[in-house]
Amino acid sequence: MIKIKKTWVFTIFKALKIDIFQRIFKCFIMTPQVHNLINRKRIKKAKEFIQNTQLTEFEKRIVNELKTDGISFTHISDIHDLKLLEDMQKRFNKLKEEKKVLVNNKEDRTTAKKFWVVLLKKLTFTDQYDPFIVFMRSSIFYKIMIHYLGLLPRFIGLTAIISTPENKEERKYSQNWHRDYSDIKKVKIFIYLNDITEMDGPFEYIKQSHLQGELGSKKNLSLKSQYASNASFGEYIDDTLMEEFLESHNKKDNHIVCTAKAGTIIFADTYGFHRGGFNKEGNREVLIYDFFTEACLNTPSFEIEKSFTTNSEIEKNILGLK
């Protein structure tokens, strides 16, 4: 395997071990000035890339929607041939067959979140055809993320998830509203592999609640002490508090429920408030690609075999090869 560079931020964070020290360190590196300092080389390379590339109208729409709302939608047919979607669904179904015990018996599930099964959490890059990898290596994705983030992102990993209607009465864990505090700049790319209705645990998002949005970090205090006092550490909040928050800012329509057909792609800055996986009837089958920065507190969760090659300097940076 080719060695993937771990971020020194993650190394220090883990070395601190004691929770209070980790929290202090986390607050420190998440300040914009320190975050920019950590990512200065990636910011410089992004500026050069942006100067030398032009976005299509399609790409501009997604970048602008991300900047304004923190979320944007498209369909795989706008980027890839539909045959790729079929191949991704076949690969996903094969994973389901391999994990059928976990899917059918919630007691066998290794995660605390009994409402979902992680079918794949460590992707391996090889010279072999893998539709999951072909999908993410689109230059369109790279352009969108660089223009939105203003830096070269780091790919952290792919998670293949099937969420099921195990707890229909009460939301738990990430089924509740929360921010992802592992980084303040990020893009997650979701692709639905089946049709998702309101009964199938769709992804939900509060528009403009990302860092640069109108309901960004400066509005956290509006969520009262029960959330704001621990807002930097990713606690969950309930419907009542979120409804009060949105109503106080006259933004009730900013709550969007992402029901959609198979093949729908969601670009989301998950520093913004979001939730998902609260299934009432059917299953939700989804792939989630994580792109963060050098200041990320998560370690990369993928492998690269020596047979894998890329001539793209941008991709080498994104994959942590240089």
MARKOL-941025 format. One record per residue: residue number from 1; residue in three letters; chain; x, y, z of N, C-alpha, C in turn. Coordinates in steps of 0.2 Angstrom, whole numbers, padded with zeros to 4 digits, m for minus. Atoms other than C-alpha are relative to their C-alpha. Layout:
- NUM Ala A X Y Z X Y Z X Y Z;
...
//
This chain:
- 1 Met A 0004 m0006 0000 0000 0000 0000 0004 0006 0000;
- 2 Ile A m0003 m0007 0000 0005 0018 m0003 m0002 0004 0006;
- 3 Lys A 0001 m0003 m0007 0007 0028 0013 m0004 0007 m0002;
- 4 Ile A 0004 m0006 0001 m0006 0042 0014 0002 0004 0006;
- 5 Lys A m0002 m0004 m0005 m0001 0057 0024 m0006 0002 0005;
- 6 Lys A 0005 m0002 m0005 m0010 0060 0040 0001 0007 0002;
- 7 Thr A m0001 m0007 m0001 m0013 0078 0045 0003 0000 0007;
- 8 Trp A m0003 0000 m0007 m0002 0083 0060 m0005 0003 0005;
- 9 Val A 0006 m0002 m0004 m0018 0091 0067 m0003 m0006 0004;
- 10 Phe A 0004 0006 m0002 m0026 0074 0069 0005 m0003 0005;
- 11 Thr A m0005 0003 m0005 m0009 0067 0077 0000 0003 0006;
- 12 Ile A m0001 m0003 m0006 m0008 0080 0090 m0007 m0001 0004;
- 13 Phe A 0007 0001 m0004 m0027 0079 0094 0000 m0007 0003;
- 14 Lys A 0001 0007 m0003 m0026 0060 0097 0005 0000 0006;
- 15 Ala A m0005 0001 m0005 m0010 0062 0107 m0002 0004 0007;
- 16 Leu A 0002 m0003 m0006 m0018 0074 0119 m0004 m0004 0005;
- 17 Lys A 0004 0005 m0004 m0030 0060 0125 m0005 0003 0005;
- 18 Ile A 0005 m0003 m0006 m0038 0070 0140 m0005 0004 m0004;
- 19 Asp A 0006 m0004 0004 m0055 0077 0134 0001 0007 0000;
- 20 Ile A 0000 m0007 m0001 m0053 0094 0141 0006 0003 m0005;
- 21 Phe A m0005 m0002 0004 m0036 0096 0132 m0002 0000 m0008;
- 22 Gln A 0003 0001 0007 m0044 0090 0116 m0005 0005 m0002;
- 23 Arg A 0005 m0005 0002 m0058 0102 0117 0003 0007 m0001;
- 24 Ile A m0004 m0006 0000 m0046 0117 0120 0004 0000 m0007;
- 25 Phe A m0004 0000 0006 m0035 0112 0105 m0005 0000 m0006;
- 26 Lys A 0005 0000 0006 m0051 0109 0094 m0002 0007 m0001;
- 27 Cys A 0002 m0007 0001 m0057 0127 0098 0005 0004 m0003;
- 28 Phe A m0005 m0004 0003 m0040 0134 0094 0001 m0001 m0007;
- 29 Ile A m0001 0001 0007 m0038 0126 0077 m0006 0002 m0004;
- 30 Met A 0005 m0002 0004 m0055 0130 0072 m0002 0008 m0001;
- 31 Thr A 0001 m0007 0001 m0053 0149 0073 0003 0001 m0007;
- 32 Pro A m0002 m0001 0007 m0052 0155 0055 0007 0002 m0001;
- 33 Gln A m0007 m0002 0001 m0035 0163 0057 0005 m0006 0000;
- 34 Val A m0004 0006 0000 m0027 0147 0063 m0001 m0005 m0005;
- 35 His A 0002 0005 0005 m0037 0136 0051 0004 0002 m0007;
- 36 Asn A m0003 m0002 0006 m0030 0147 0037 0007 m0001 0000;
- 37 Leu A m0008 0001 0000 m0012 0146 0043 0001 m0008 m0001;
- 38 Ile A m0002 0007 0001 m0013 0127 0044 m0001 m0002 m0008;
- 39 Asn A 0001 0002 0007 m0020 0126 0026 0003 0005 m0005;
- 40 Arg A m0003 m0005 0004 m0009 0140 0019 0002 m0002 m0007;
- 41 Lys A m0002 0003 0006 m0001 0129 0006 m0005 m0002 m0005;
- 42 Arg A 0006 0002 0004 m0018 0122 0000 m0003 0006 m0003;
- 43 Ile A 0003 m0006 0002 m0025 0140 m0001 0004 0003 m0006;
- 44 Lys A m0004 m0003 0006 m0010 0146 m0012 m0001 m0004 m0006;
- 45 Lys A 0001 0004 0006 m0012 0131 m0024 m0007 0001 m0003;
- 46 Ala A 0007 m0001 0003 m0031 0134 m0025 0000 0006 m0003;
- 47 Lys A 0000 m0007 0003 m0028 0152 m0029 0003 m0001 m0008;
- 48 Glu A m0003 0002 0007 m0017 0146 m0044 m0005 m0004 m0004;
- 49 Phe A 0005 0004 0004 m0030 0133 m0049 m0005 0004 m0002;
- 50 Ile A 0006 m0004 0002 m0044 0145 m0049 0001 0006 m0005;
- 51 Gln A m0002 m0005 0005 m0035 0158 m0059 0001 m0003 m0007;
- 52 Asn A m0002 0004 0006 m0031 0145 m0072 m0006 m0004 m0003;
- 53 Thr A 0005 0004 0002 m0048 0137 m0073 m0007 0004 m0001;
- 54 Gln A 0006 m0004 0001 m0065 0143 m0079 m0006 m0005 0002;
- 55 Leu A 0006 0004 m0002 m0082 0136 m0072 m0005 0000 m0006;
- 56 Thr A 0006 0000 0005 m0096 0131 m0084 m0006 0003 0004;
- 57 Glu A 0006 m0003 m0003 m0113 0138 m0080 m0003 m0005 0005;
- 58 Phe A 0003 0005 m0005 m0118 0121 m0072 0004 0000 0006;
- 59 Glu A m0004 0000 m0006 m0103 0122 m0060 0000 0006 0004;
- 60 Lys A 0002 m0006 m0004 m0106 0140 m0056 m0006 0000 0004;
- 61 Arg A 0006 0001 m0004 m0123 0136 m0051 0001 m0004 0007;
- 62 Ile A m0001 0004 m0006 m0118 0123 m0038 0005 0004 0005;
- 63 Val A m0005 m0004 m0005 m0103 0134 m0031 m0004 0005 0003;
- 64 Asn A 0004 m0006 m0003 m0115 0149 m0029 m0005 m0003 0005;
- 65 Glu A 0005 0003 m0005 m0128 0138 m0021 0003 m0002 0007;
- 66 Leu A m0004 0002 m0006 m0115 0131 m0009 0001 0006 0004;
- 67 Lys A m0002 m0006 m0003 m0109 0148 m0005 m0006 0004 0004;
- 68 Thr A 0006 m0003 m0003 m0127 0155 m0002 m0003 m0004 0005;
- 69 Asp A 0004 0005 m0004 m0136 0140 0005 0003 m0005 0004;
- 70 Gly A m0003 0005 m0003 m0123 0128 0010 m0002 m0007 m0003;
- 71 Ile A 0002 0007 0003 m0131 0114 m0001 m0002 0002 m0007;
- 72 Ser A 0002 m0001 0007 m0134 0111 m0019 m0002 m0007 m0003;
- 73 Phe A 0002 0006 0002 m0142 0097 m0029 0001 m0001 m0008;
- 74 Thr A 0000 0001 0007 m0139 0089 m0046 m0002 m0008 m0001;
- 75 His A 0001 0007 0001 m0141 0071 m0054 0006 m0003 m0003;
- 76 Ile A m0006 0003 0003 m0128 0059 m0059 0001 0000 m0008;
- 77 Ser A 0001 0000 0007 m0134 0060 m0077 0003 0007 m0003;
- 78 Asp A m0003 m0006 0002 m0127 0078 m0077 0008 0000 0000;
- 79 Ile A m0008 0001 0000 m0109 0072 m0074 0002 m0006 m0003;
- 80 His A m0002 0006 0002 m0108 0054 m0078 m0005 m0004 m0005;
- 81 Asp A 0004 0004 0004 m0116 0041 m0090 m0005 m0004 0005;
- 82 Leu A 0004 0003 m0004 m0131 0033 m0082 0002 m0008 0002;
- 83 Lys A m0002 0007 m0001 m0123 0016 m0084 0004 0000 0007;
- 84 Leu A m0004 0000 m0006 m0111 0021 m0069 m0005 m0001 0006;
- 85 Leu A 0004 0000 m0005 m0126 0023 m0058 m0002 m0008 0001;
- 86 Glu A 0001 0007 m0001 m0131 0005 m0062 0005 m0004 0003;
- 87 Asp A m0006 0003 m0003 m0114 m0001 m0058 0001 0001 0007;
- 88 Met A 0000 m0002 m0007 m0114 0008 m0042 m0005 m0004 0004;
- 89 Gln A 0005 0004 m0004 m0130 0000 m0037 0001 m0007 0000;
- 90 Lys A m0002 0007 0000 m0124 m0017 m0042 0006 m0001 0006;
- 91 Arg A m0006 0000 m0005 m0108 m0014 m0031 m0003 0000 0007;
- 92 Phe A 0003 0000 m0006 m0119 m0009 m0017 m0004 m0006 0002;
- 93 Asn A 0004 0006 m0002 m0131 m0024 m0018 0005 m0005 0002;
- 94 Lys A m0004 0005 m0001 m0116 m0035 m0018 0003 0001 0008;
- 95 Leu A m0002 m0001 m0007 m0110 m0027 m0001 m0006 m0002 0004;
- 96 Lys A 0006 0001 m0004 m0128 m0029 0005 0000 m0008 0001;
- 97 Glu A 0000 0007 0000 m0127 m0048 0001 0006 m0002 0005;
- 98 Glu A m0005 0002 m0004 m0110 m0049 0010 m0002 0002 0008;
- 99 Lys A 0001 m0002 m0007 m0117 m0040 0026 m0008 m0002 0002;
- 100 Lys A 0008 0001 m0001 m0135 m0048 0025 m0001 m0002 0008;
- 101 Val A 0001 0001 m0007 m0133 m0054 0043 m0001 0007 0004;
- 102 Leu A 0001 m0007 m0003 m0131 m0036 0049 m0006 0004 m0002;
- 103 Val A 0006 m0004 0003 m0145 m0029 0038 m0006 m0003 0003;
- 104 Asn A 0006 0003 m0002 m0157 m0042 0044 m0001 m0001 0008;
- 105 Asn A 0000 0000 m0007 m0152 m0042 0063 0003 0005 0003;
- 106 Lys A m0003 m0006 m0003 m0150 m0026 0072 0005 m0001 0006;
- 107 Glu A m0004 0002 m0006 m0142 m0035 0087 0007 m0001 m0002;
- 108 Asp A m0007 0002 0002 m0127 m0040 0076 0004 0006 m0003;
- 109 Arg A m0003 m0006 0003 m0123 m0022 0071 0005 0003 0005;
- 110 Thr A m0005 m0003 m0004 m0107 m0015 0077 0000 0007 0002;
- 111 Thr A 0001 m0007 m0001 m0112 0003 0077 m0005 0001 0006;
- 112 Ala A 0005 m0001 m0005 m0121 0011 0091 m0006 0003 m0003;
- 113 Lys A 0006 m0002 0004 m0133 0018 0078 m0003 m0006 m0003;
- 114 Lys A 0004 0006 0002 m0144 0003 0077 m0004 0001 m0006;
- 115 Phe A 0004 m0002 0006 m0154 0012 0063 0004 0000 m0006;
- 116 Trp A m0003 0000 0007 m0141 0010 0050 0006 m0005 0000;
- 117 Val A m0005 0005 0000 m0128 m0003 0044 0005 0004 m0005;
- 118 Val A m0006 m0002 0004 m0111 0003 0037 0002 m0006 m0004;
- 119 Leu A m0002 0005 0005 m0108 m0008 0022 0007 0001 m0002;
- 120 Leu A m0007 m0001 0002 m0091 0000 0018 0002 0006 0003;
- 121 Lys A m0003 m0006 m0003 m0080 0012 0027 0007 0001 m0001;
- 122 Lys A m0007 m0001 0002 m0063 0009 0020 0001 m0002 m0007;
- 123 Leu A m0001 0000 0007 m0061 0012 0001 0007 m0002 m0002;
- 124 Thr A m0007 0002 0002 m0046 0004 m0008 0000 0002 m0007;
- 125 Phe A m0002 m0002 0006 m0039 0013 m0023 0004 m0005 m0004;
- 126 Thr A m0005 0004 0004 m0032 0001 m0036 m0001 0001 m0007;
- 127 Asp A 0001 m0001 0008 m0030 m0001 m0055 m0006 m0003 m0003;
- 128 Gln A 0006 0003 0003 m0046 m0011 m0056 m0006 0005 0000;
- 129 Tyr A 0006 m0004 0001 m0063 m0004 m0061 m0004 0000 0007;
- 130 Asp A 0005 m0001 m0006 m0073 0002 m0046 m0004 0006 m0001;
- 131 Pro A 0004 m0005 0001 m0088 0012 m0049 0000 0006 0005;
- 132 Phe A 0000 m0004 m0006 m0087 0020 m0032 0005 0005 m0001;
- 133 Ile A m0006 m0004 0001 m0070 0027 m0036 m0001 0004 m0007;
- 134 Val A 0001 m0004 0006 m0074 0032 m0054 m0005 0006 0001;
- 135 Phe A 0005 m0005 m0001 m0089 0042 m0048 0004 0006 0003;
- 136 Met A m0003 m0006 m0004 m0078 0053 m0036 0005 0003 m0003;
- 137 Arg A m0005 m0003 0004 m0064 0056 m0048 m0001 0005 m0005;
- 138 Ser A 0002 m0005 0005 m0073 0068 m0059 0003 0006 0002;
- 139 Ser A m0003 m0007 m0001 m0064 0084 m0062 m0005 0005 0002;
- 140 Ile A 0005 m0005 m0002 m0080 0093 m0060 m0001 0000 0007;
- 141 Phe A 0000 0000 m0007 m0081 0088 m0042 0005 0004 0003;
- 142 Tyr A m0006 m0004 m0003 m0064 0094 m0039 0000 0007 m0001;
- 143 Lys A 0001 m0007 0002 m0067 0110 m0048 m0005 0004 0005;
- 144 Ile A 0005 m0003 m0004 m0083 0114 m0038 0003 0000 0007;
- 145 Met A m0002 m0001 m0007 m0075 0110 m0021 0006 0005 0001;
- 146 Ile A m0006 m0005 m0001 m0059 0120 m0024 m0003 0007 m0001;
- 147 His A 0003 m0007 0001 m0069 0135 m0030 m0005 0002 0006;
- 148 Tyr A 0004 m0002 m0006 m0081 0134 m0015 0004 0001 0006;
- 149 Leu A m0004 0000 m0007 m0068 0130 m0001 0005 0005 0000;
- 150 Gly A m0006 m0004 0001 m0054 0141 m0008 0006 m0003 0002;
- 151 Leu A m0006 0004 m0001 m0042 0128 m0005 0000 m0007 m0003;
- 152 Leu A 0000 0007 0002 m0037 0110 m0010 m0002 m0004 0005;
- 153 Pro A 0003 0005 m0005 m0048 0098 0000 0004 m0006 0001;
- 154 Arg A m0003 0007 m0001 m0042 0082 0008 m0006 m0005 0000;
- 155 Phe A 0005 0006 0000 m0052 0066 0004 0001 m0004 0006;
- 156 Ile A 0000 0004 m0006 m0056 0058 0020 m0002 m0007 0000;
- 157 Gly A 0003 0007 0001 m0066 0043 0015 m0007 0000 m0003;
- 158 Leu A 0007 0002 0003 m0082 0035 0008 m0003 m0004 0005;
- 159 Thr A 0004 0005 m0004 m0095 0027 0019 m0006 m0002 m0004;
- 160 Ala A 0006 0003 0003 m0108 0016 0011 m0005 m0002 0005;
- 161 Ile A 0005 0001 m0006 m0124 0016 0022 m0007 m0002 m0002;
- 162 Ile A 0007 0001 0001 m0141 0008 0022 m0003 0001 0007;
- 163 Ser A 0003 m0001 m0007 m0152 0015 0036 m0007 m0003 m0001;
- 164 Thr A 0006 0004 0000 m0168 0006 0041 m0004 0002 0006;
- 165 Pro A 0005 m0002 m0005 m0184 0009 0051 0000 m0004 0007;
- 166 Glu A 0000 0004 m0006 m0178 0002 0068 m0003 0004 0006;
- 167 Asn A 0003 m0004 m0005 m0183 0017 0079 m0005 0005 m0003;
- 168 Lys A 0005 m0004 0004 m0199 0025 0072 m0003 0005 0005;
- 169 Glu A 0003 m0004 m0005 m0204 0034 0088 0004 0006 0002;
- 170 Glu A m0004 m0005 m0003 m0189 0044 0094 0006 0001 m0004;
- 171 Arg A m0007 m0001 0003 m0174 0052 0085 0006 m0001 0004;
- 172 Lys A m0006 0002 m0004 m0157 0046 0091 0006 0003 m0004;
- 173 Tyr A m0007 m0001 0003 m0139 0052 0087 m0001 0005 m0006;
- 174 Ser A 0000 m0005 0006 m0137 0060 0070 m0007 0000 m0004;
- 175 Gln A 0007 m0001 0002 m0156 0058 0067 m0003 0007 0002;
- 176 Asn A 0002 m0006 m0003 m0157 0074 0077 0005 0006 m0004;
- 177 Trp A m0004 m0006 0003 m0150 0092 0071 0006 0000 0003;
- 178 His A m0006 m0001 m0003 m0132 0094 0073 0005 0003 m0006;
- 179 Arg A m0006 m0002 0004 m0116 0101 0065 0005 m0005 0000;
- 180 Asp A m0006 0004 0000 m0101 0091 0060 0006 0005 0002;
- 181 Tyr A m0005 m0005 m0002 m0087 0100 0070 0007 m0003 m0001;
- 182 Ser A m0007 0003 0001 m0072 0089 0064 0004 0005 m0004;
- 183 Asp A m0004 m0005 0004 m0068 0104 0053 m0005 0006 m0002;
- 184 Ile A 0005 m0005 0001 m0076 0121 0049 m0001 0001 m0008;
- 185 Lys A 0001 m0001 0007 m0073 0120 0030 0000 m0007 m0003;
- 186 Lys A 0000 0007 0003 m0079 0104 0021 m0006 0000 m0005;
- 187 Val A 0005 0001 0004 m0090 0097 0008 m0001 m0008 0000;
- 188 Lys A 0002 0007 0000 m0099 0080 0009 m0004 m0001 m0007;
- 189 Ile A 0004 0001 0006 m0106 0073 m0007 m0004 m0007 0001;
- 190 Phe A 0005 0006 m0001 m0121 0061 m0005 m0002 m0002 m0007;
- 191 Ile A 0004 0003 0006 m0128 0050 m0019 m0005 m0005 0002;
- 192 Tyr A 0005 0005 m0001 m0144 0041 m0017 0000 m0005 m0005;
- 193 Leu A 0000 0006 0005 m0144 0024 m0024 m0007 m0003 m0001;
- 194 Asn A 0007 0002 0001 m0163 0021 m0022 m0004 0007 0001;
- 195 Asp A 0004 m0006 m0001 m0178 0033 m0022 m0002 0001 0007;
- 196 Ile A 0001 m0002 m0007 m0180 0042 m0006 m0006 0004 0001;
- 197 Thr A 0006 m0004 m0002 m0197 0048 0001 0001 0002 0007;
- 198 Glu A 0000 m0002 m0007 m0201 0056 0017 0000 m0005 0005;
- 199 Met A 0001 0006 m0004 m0204 0039 0024 0007 m0004 0001;
- 200 Asp A m0007 0004 0000 m0186 0033 0020 0006 0003 0003;
- 201 Gly A m0005 m0003 m0004 m0176 0044 0031 0005 0004 m0004;
- 202 Pro A m0004 m0005 0004 m0170 0058 0019 0004 0004 0004;
- 203 Phe A m0005 m0006 m0003 m0156 0070 0022 m0004 0006 0001;
- 204 Glu A 0003 m0006 m0001 m0162 0086 0029 0005 0005 0002;
- 205 Tyr A m0005 m0006 m0001 m0153 0103 0030 m0004 0006 0001;
- 206 Ile A 0002 m0006 m0002 m0155 0120 0037 0004 0005 m0005;
- 207 Lys A m0003 m0005 0005 m0151 0132 0022 0003 0006 0004;
- 208 Gln A m0004 m0006 m0002 m0138 0146 0026 0002 m0001 0007;
- 209 Ser A m0003 0001 m0006 m0133 0138 0042 0007 m0002 0000;
- 210 His A m0007 0002 0000 m0115 0134 0036 0004 0007 0002;
- 211 Leu A m0004 m0005 m0003 m0101 0145 0042 m0001 0007 m0003;
- 212 Gln A 0000 m0007 0003 m0102 0159 0029 m0007 0002 m0001;
- 213 Gly A 0007 m0001 0002 m0121 0158 0028 m0003 0005 0005;
- 214 Glu A 0004 m0005 m0005 m0134 0170 0036 m0001 m0003 0006;
- 215 Leu A 0001 0003 m0007 m0137 0158 0050 0006 m0004 0002;
- 216 Gly A m0006 0003 m0002 m0119 0153 0052 0002 0001 0008;
- 217 Ser A m0002 0001 m0007 m0109 0152 0068 m0002 0006 0004;
- 218 Lys A 0001 m0006 m0004 m0113 0170 0074 m0007 m0001 0003;
- 219 Lys A 0007 0001 m0002 m0131 0164 0076 m0001 m0005 0006;
- 220 Asn A 0001 0005 m0005 m0127 0150 0088 m0003 0002 0007;
- 221 Leu A 0002 m0002 m0006 m0131 0160 0103 m0008 0000 0000;
- 222 Ser A 0007 0000 0001 m0149 0161 0097 m0003 m0007 0002;
- 223 Leu A 0002 0007 m0002 m0150 0142 0101 0000 m0001 0008;
- 224 Lys A 0001 0000 m0008 m0150 0146 0120 0006 m0004 0003;
- 225 Ser A m0006 0003 m0004 m0138 0139 0133 0000 m0007 m0001;
- 226 Gln A 0000 0007 0000 m0143 0121 0131 0004 m0002 m0006;
- 227 Tyr A m0004 0002 0006 m0135 0121 0114 0006 0004 0000;
- 228 Ala A m0006 m0004 0001 m0124 0136 0113 0006 m0001 0004;
- 229 Ser A m0005 0001 m0004 m0114 0132 0128 0005 m0006 m0002;
- 230 Asn A m0004 0006 0002 m0108 0116 0120 0001 0000 m0008;
- 231 Ala A 0001 0000 0007 m0110 0121 0102 0006 m0002 m0004;
- 232 Ser A m0006 0002 0004 m0092 0118 0097 0002 m0007 0001;
- 233 Phe A m0001 0007 m0001 m0093 0100 0102 m0005 m0005 m0002;
- 234 Gly A 0005 0004 0004 m0107 0094 0091 m0005 m0004 0004;
- 235 Glu A 0006 0003 m0003 m0121 0090 0103 m0006 0000 m0005;
- 236 Tyr A 0006 0000 0004 m0138 0086 0096 m0005 0005 0003;
- 237 Ile A 0005 m0004 m0003 m0153 0098 0097 m0007 m0003 m0003;
- 238 Asp A 0007 0003 0002 m0172 0094 0095 m0004 0004 m0004;
- 239 Asp A 0005 m0004 0004 m0186 0100 0084 m0002 0006 0003;
- 240 Thr A 0003 m0006 m0003 m0193 0112 0096 0005 0006 0000;
- 241 Leu A m0005 m0005 0000 m0177 0121 0098 0002 0003 m0007;
- 242 Met A m0002 m0002 0006 m0173 0122 0080 m0006 0004 m0003;
- 243 Glu A 0006 m0004 0002 m0191 0128 0076 0000 0007 0003;
- 244 Glu A 0000 m0007 m0003 m0189 0142 0088 0006 0004 m0003;
- 245 Phe A m0006 m0003 0003 m0172 0146 0081 m0002 0003 m0007;
- 246 Leu A 0002 m0002 0007 m0179 0147 0063 m0005 0006 0000;
- 247 Glu A 0005 m0005 0000 m0194 0157 0068 0002 0006 0003;
- 248 Ser A m0003 m0007 m0003 m0184 0170 0078 0003 0004 m0005;
- 249 His A m0003 m0003 0005 m0175 0173 0062 m0004 0001 m0006;
- 250 Asn A 0005 0000 0006 m0190 0172 0050 0003 m0004 m0005;
- 251 Lys A m0003 0005 0005 m0182 0157 0041 m0003 m0007 0001;
- 252 Lys A 0003 0007 0000 m0194 0143 0043 0000 m0004 m0006;
- 253 Asp A m0001 0004 0006 m0193 0139 0025 0007 m0002 m0002;
- 254 Asn A m0007 0002 0001 m0174 0136 0027 0001 m0007 0001;
- 255 His A 0000 0007 m0002 m0178 0118 0033 m0002 m0003 m0007;
- 256 Ile A 0001 0004 0006 m0177 0107 0017 0001 m0007 0002;
- 257 Val A 0000 0007 0000 m0181 0089 0016 0002 m0003 m0007;
- 258 Cys A m0003 0001 0006 m0171 0081 0003 m0002 m0007 m0003;
- 259 Thr A 0003 0006 0003 m0183 0068 m0005 0002 0000 m0007;
- 260 Ala A m0002 0000 0007 m0177 0063 m0022 0001 m0007 m0003;
- 261 Lys A m0001 0007 0003 m0174 0049 m0035 0007 m0002 0000;
- 262 Ala A m0007 0003 0000 m0160 0037 m0036 0004 0004 m0005;
- 263 Gly A m0004 m0003 0005 m0145 0045 m0044 0001 0008 0002;
- 264 Thr A 0000 m0007 m0002 m0148 0062 m0035 0007 0001 0004;
- 265 Ile A m0006 m0002 m0004 m0132 0070 m0029 m0001 0006 0004;
- 266 Ile A 0001 m0006 m0005 m0132 0082 m0014 0007 0002 0002;
- 267 Phe A m0006 m0003 m0003 m0117 0093 m0011 m0002 0004 0006;
- 268 Ala A 0002 m0003 m0006 m0118 0099 0007 0006 0002 0004;
- 269 Asp A m0005 m0002 m0005 m0107 0109 0019 m0003 m0002 0007;
- 270 Thr A 0003 0003 m0005 m0111 0099 0034 0002 0003 0007;
- 271 Tyr A 0000 m0004 m0006 m0105 0112 0046 m0007 0004 0001;
- 272 Gly A 0007 m0002 m0001 m0122 0118 0043 m0004 m0005 0003;
- 273 Phe A 0004 0005 m0004 m0136 0110 0053 m0003 m0005 m0005;
- 274 His A 0003 0006 0004 m0142 0093 0046 m0002 m0006 0004;
- 275 Arg A 0002 0006 m0003 m0149 0077 0050 m0003 m0005 m0005;
- 276 Gly A 0002 0004 0005 m0155 0061 0042 m0001 m0007 0003;
- 277 Gly A 0001 0007 m0002 m0159 0042 0043 m0005 m0002 0005;
- 278 Phe A 0006 0002 m0004 m0175 0043 0052 m0005 m0003 m0004;
- 279 Asn A 0005 0003 0005 m0184 0030 0042 m0006 m0002 0004;
- 280 Lys A 0006 0002 m0002 m0202 0026 0045 m0003 m0006 m0003;
- 281 Glu A 0002 0006 0004 m0205 0013 0032 0006 m0003 m0004;
- 282 Gly A m0005 0004 0005 m0192 0009 0018 0007 0002 0003;
- 283 Asn A m0007 m0001 m0001 m0173 0009 0018 0003 0006 m0004;
- 284 Arg A m0004 m0005 0003 m0161 0023 0013 0007 m0003 m0002;
- 285 Glu A m0007 0003 0003 m0146 0017 0002 0004 0006 m0002;
- 286 Val A m0004 m0006 0002 m0133 0031 0001 0007 m0001 0001;
- 287 Leu A m0007 m0001 m0001 m0115 0034 m0002 0002 0007 0002;
- 288 Ile A m0002 m0006 m0002 m0106 0048 0007 0007 0001 0000;
- 289 Tyr A m0007 m0001 0001 m0090 0055 0001 0002 0006 0004;
- 290 Asp A m0002 m0005 m0004 m0080 0066 0014 0006 0004 m0003;
- 291 Phe A m0006 m0005 0002 m0069 0081 0008 0001 0005 0005;
- 292 Phe A m0002 m0005 m0005 m0061 0091 0022 0006 0004 m0001;
- 293 Thr A m0006 m0004 0001 m0045 0101 0025 0006 m0003 0004;
- 294 Glu A m0006 0002 m0004 m0028 0099 0033 m0001 0001 0007;
- 295 Ala A 0002 m0001 m0007 m0036 0105 0049 m0005 m0005 0003;
- 296 Cys A 0005 0005 m0002 m0048 0090 0050 0002 m0004 0006;
- 297 Leu A m0001 0004 m0006 m0049 0080 0066 m0001 m0007 m0001;
- 298 Asn A 0001 0007 0001 m0053 0064 0057 0006 m0002 m0004;
- 299 Thr A m0006 0003 0004 m0039 0052 0050 m0003 m0002 m0007;
- 300 Pro A 0002 0003 0006 m0041 0047 0032 m0001 m0007 0000;
- 301 Ser A 0002 0006 0000 m0050 0031 0030 m0001 m0004 m0007;
- 302 Phe A 0000 0004 0006 m0045 0023 0014 0007 m0002 m0001;
- 303 Glu A m0006 0002 0002 m0031 0014 0006 0002 0001 m0007;
- 304 Ile A m0002 m0001 0007 m0021 0016 m0010 0005 m0006 m0002;
- 305 Glu A m0005 0005 0002 m0012 0001 m0018 0005 0003 m0005;
- 306 Lys A m0005 m0002 0004 0004 0003 m0027 m0002 0000 m0008;
- 307 Ser A 0002 0000 0007 m0004 m0001 m0044 m0005 0006 m0002;
- 308 Phe A 0004 m0006 0002 m0015 0014 m0043 0004 0006 m0002;
- 309 Thr A m0004 m0006 0002 m0009 0029 m0053 m0004 0006 m0002;
- 310 Thr A 0003 m0006 0002 m0014 0047 m0056 0005 0005 m0003;
- 311 Asn A m0004 m0005 0003 m0006 0060 m0067 m0002 0007 0003;
- 312 Ser A 0003 m0006 m0002 m0016 0074 m0059 0003 0003 0007;
- 313 Glu A m0003 m0003 m0006 m0006 0085 m0046 m0005 0002 0005;
- 314 Ile A 0006 m0002 m0005 m0023 0091 m0039 m0002 m0006 0003;
- 315 Glu A 0003 0006 m0003 m0029 0073 m0036 0005 m0002 0005;
- 316 Lys A m0005 0002 m0005 m0012 0069 m0028 m0001 0003 0007;
- 317 Asn A 0001 m0004 m0006 m0015 0083 m0016 m0006 m0002 0004;
- 318 Ile A 0006 0002 m0003 m0033 0078 m0013 0000 m0007 0004;
- 319 Leu A 0000 0007 m0003 m0029 0060 m0009 0006 0000 0005;
- 320 Gly A m0006 0000 m0005 m0014 0065 0002 0006 m0004 m0002;
- 321 Leu A m0006 0003 0002 m0001 0058 m0008 0006 0005 m0001;
- 322 Lys A m0005 m0005 m0001 0009 0074 m0007 m0002 0007 0003;
//
